[in-house]
Amino acid sequence: MNTNKTAILLVDDNDEILDFLEDDLGDKYTIFKAFDGREALKVLSEEPIQLVVSDVMMPEIDGFEFCKIVKSNFEYSHVPVILLTAKNTLQSKIEGLELGADAYIEKPFSPEYLQVQIANLLSNRNKIREYFAKSPLVNIRTMAYSRADESFLEKLNVVIRENISNINLDVEHLASYMNMSRPTLYRKIKAISNLTPNELINVTRLKKAAELLQEGKYKIYEISDMVGYSSQTHFGRNFSKQFGMSPSEYIAKKGDI
């Protein structure tokens, strides 16, 4: 398996459709398959799935119910879901989107259209992650795509900020504060932000520093200490690397930001 490929889960109770989609998407993506919602949830719990394409009409757990479970489950609420359906009524589209589906495609559909939808969803997620990481004042909630994600990110942000002056704050501390296992916390943060927990802690430190620099009440060396850096030089270097300007340049530009 090529671990550099994005992992996509295809869910449909029709073998021929699954094989058709696998043939069409297999060159670009690592493909996992499931025949119904129950089997799909098992795959999601075991594999690092990054996007789901699911039929709506399936036995036991249909696509709507499956989407609802995915979007309300902490472990994989961040995973984009594309629903495929022969139901082309406006009400069915509204239902799918209200349950958190990221896209809704009517059958019959062109494979090229599905490819573009998948590529756009993945690309937009990456752009938003980059925008969050590189923009000093952008809130962590911009990366949330479900209520479960938003709640998780807000709690995480509060925990980091409440302990921001602690130089030794790391993933072990975060896992304890969040009452989660270290592997689960690591997976969730990485899946949402494409950052490791320690990288997210560092970005949060720097974003807090940017807020304090904007206020203009403290010296740079004071802010460095307040956000958990043992050295102003180290702080300045990290700030420049993250945001493309030094703390003093940021202060000079603050009227334009």
C-alpha positions in Angstrom: 0.0 0.0 0.0 1.3 3.5 -0.9 1.0 5.4 2.4 1.5 8.7 0.6 -1.9 8.3 -1.1 -5.0 9.7 0.5 -7.2 6.8 1.9 -10.8 6.8 0.6 -13.6 4.5 1.8 -16.2 3.5 -0.8 -19.5 2.3 0.6 -22.2 0.6 -1.5 -24.1 -2.7 -1.4 -23.6 -3.1 -5.2 -20.4 -5.0 -6.1 -20.3 -3.7 -9.6 -20.5 0.0 -8.5 -17.8 -0.6 -5.9 -15.5 -2.2 -8.5 -16.3 0.6 -11.0 -15.4 3.3 -8.5 -12.3 1.5 -7.3 -11.1 1.2 -10.9 -11.7 4.9 -11.5 -10.1 6.2 -8.3 -7.5 3.5 -7.5 -4.7 5.2 -9.4 -4.8 8.4 -7.3 -6.1 7.1 -3.9 -5.7 4.1 -1.6 -9.1 2.4 -1.7 -11.0 0.7 1.1 -14.5 -0.8 0.5 -17.5 -1.6 2.6 -20.9 -3.1 1.6 -23.1 -1.3 4.1 -22.9 1.4 6.8 -22.1 -1.1 9.6 -19.1 -2.5 7.8 -18.0 1.0 6.9 -18.0 2.1 10.5 -15.7 -0.8 11.3 -13.3 0.2 8.5 -13.4 3.8 9.8 -12.4 2.7 13.3 -9.5 0.6 12.0 -8.0 2.6 9.1 -6.8 6.3 8.6 -9.7 7.1 6.2 -9.5 10.7 4.9 -12.7 10.8 2.8 -15.8 8.6 2.3 -18.0 8.1 -0.8 -21.2 6.4 0.2 -24.4 5.3 -1.5 -27.6 6.4 0.3 -29.8 3.3 -0.4 -28.3 0.4 1.6 -29.6 -2.2 4.0 -29.4 -2.0 7.8 -27.6 1.4 8.1 -28.4 3.5 5.1 -26.2 6.4 3.8 -28.1 9.1 5.7 -27.9 7.3 9.0 -24.2 6.4 8.3 -23.4 10.1 7.6 -25.2 11.1 10.8 -23.2 8.6 12.9 -19.9 9.7 11.3 -20.4 13.4 11.8 -21.5 13.0 15.5 -18.7 10.5 16.4 -15.6 12.2 17.9 -13.2 9.7 16.4 -14.0 10.5 12.7 -16.3 13.5 12.6 -13.6 15.4 10.6 -13.8 12.9 7.7 -15.6 14.4 4.6 -18.5 12.4 3.3 -19.8 12.5 -0.2 -23.3 10.9 -0.6 -24.4 9.2 -3.9 -28.0 8.7 -4.5 -30.7 8.0 -7.1 -33.1 10.2 -5.0 -33.0 13.5 -6.8 -35.6 15.3 -4.8 -34.8 18.5 -3.1 -35.9 17.1 0.3 -33.4 14.3 0.1 -30.6 16.7 -0.7 -31.5 18.9 2.2 -31.7 15.9 4.5 -28.2 14.7 3.4 -26.7 18.2 3.9 -28.4 18.7 7.2 -26.9 15.5 8.5 -23.4 16.9 7.7 -22.7 15.5 4.2 -20.0 17.6 2.5 -21.3 16.9 -1.0 -24.3 15.3 -2.6 -24.1 13.7 -6.0 -27.1 12.3 -8.0 -26.9 9.1 -9.9 -26.2 8.6 -12.7 -23.0 10.8 -12.4 -19.9 11.2 -14.4 -16.7 9.7 -12.9 -14.9 13.0 -13.8 -17.4 15.0 -11.7 -16.9 12.7 -8.7 -13.1 13.0 -9.2 -13.3 16.8 -9.1 -15.6 16.8 -6.1 -13.1 14.6 -4.2 -10.1 16.7 -5.2 -11.8 20.0 -4.3 -12.9 18.8 -0.9 -9.4 17.5 -0.1 -7.7 20.6 -1.5 -10.0 23.0 0.4 -9.3 21.2 3.7 -5.6 21.6 3.0 -5.9 25.3 2.2 -7.9 26.0 5.4 -5.2 24.1 7.5 -2.5 26.2 5.9 -4.5 29.4 6.3 -4.9 28.7 10.0 -1.2 27.8 10.6 0.2 30.8 8.6 -2.3 33.5 9.8 -1.5 35.0 13.2 -5.0 35.9 14.3 -7.1 33.2 12.6 -9.0 31.1 15.2 -8.6 27.3 15.5 -12.4 26.9 14.9 -11.8 27.6 11.2 -10.7 24.0 10.8 -13.9 22.5 12.3 -16.3 20.8 9.9 -18.7 19.4 12.4 -20.1 20.3 15.8 -18.1 17.5 17.4 -14.9 18.9 15.9 -15.7 22.5 16.9 -16.3 21.4 20.5 -13.1 19.4 20.5 -11.0 22.2 19.1 -12.4 24.9 21.4 -11.7 22.7 24.5 -8.2 22.0 23.2 -7.5 25.7 22.5 -8.7 26.6 26.1 -6.4 23.9 27.6 -3.3 25.0 25.7 -3.9 28.7 26.4 -4.6 28.1 30.1 -1.2 26.4 30.3 0.6 28.5 27.7 3.4 29.8 30.0 4.4 26.2 30.8 7.6 25.6 28.8 7.1 21.8 29.3 3.6 21.6 27.9 3.5 18.6 25.6 1.2 15.9 24.2 1.3 14.0 27.5 0.1 17.0 29.4 -2.6 17.7 26.8 -3.8 14.1 26.8 -4.2 14.3 30.6 -6.0 17.6 30.5 -8.3 16.4 27.7 -8.9 13.1 29.5 -7.9 11.2 26.4 -5.3 8.6 25.5 -2.2 9.9 23.9 -2.6 8.0 20.6 -6.3 9.0 20.2 -5.4 12.7 20.8 -2.5 12.5 18.4 -4.6 11.0 15.6 -7.4 13.5 16.0 -5.2 16.6 16.1 -3.2 15.3 13.1 -6.3 14.4 11.1 -8.0 17.8 11.6 -4.9 20.1 11.4 -2.2 18.1 9.7 -0.1 19.2 12.7 1.3 17.0 15.5 0.1 18.0 19.0 3.5 19.6 19.8 3.3 21.6 16.5 -0.2 22.7 17.4 1.0 23.8 20.9 3.7 25.8 19.3 1.4 27.5 16.7 -1.0 28.3 19.6 1.8 29.9 21.6 2.7 32.0 18.6 -0.9 33.1 17.9 -1.2 34.1 21.5 2.0 36.1 21.1 0.6 37.8 18.0 -2.4 38.9 20.0 -0.2 40.3 22.8 2.0 42.1 20.2 -1.2 43.6 18.7 -2.1 45.0 22.2 1.2 46.8 22.5 1.3 46.5 26.3 4.4 44.3 26.6 7.9 44.1 25.4 8.8 41.3 23.1 11.0 39.5 25.7 8.0 39.7 28.1 5.7 38.1 25.6 8.2 35.4 24.8 8.2 34.4 28.5 4.4 34.7 28.8 3.8 32.2 26.0 6.3 29.6 27.2 9.6 30.3 25.5 12.8 30.1 27.5 14.6 32.3 25.0 13.6 35.5 23.1 15.9 34.4 20.2 14.1 31.1 19.9 10.8 32.8 20.1 11.7 35.3 17.4 13.0 32.6 15.1 9.9 30.4 15.5 7.6 33.5 15.0 9.4 34.4 11.7 9.3 30.8 10.5 5.6 30.5 11.2 4.3 33.9 10.0 7.0 35.1 7.6 8.0 38.1 9.7 9.8 38.8 12.9 7.9 40.0 16.0 9.2 43.5 15.5 8.1 43.5 11.9 4.7 42.3 13.0 4.4 45.2 15.4 5.4 47.6 12.7 2.7 46.1 10.4 0.0 45.8 13.0 -1.8 48.9 11.7 -2.3 47.2 8.3 -3.4 43.8 9.7 
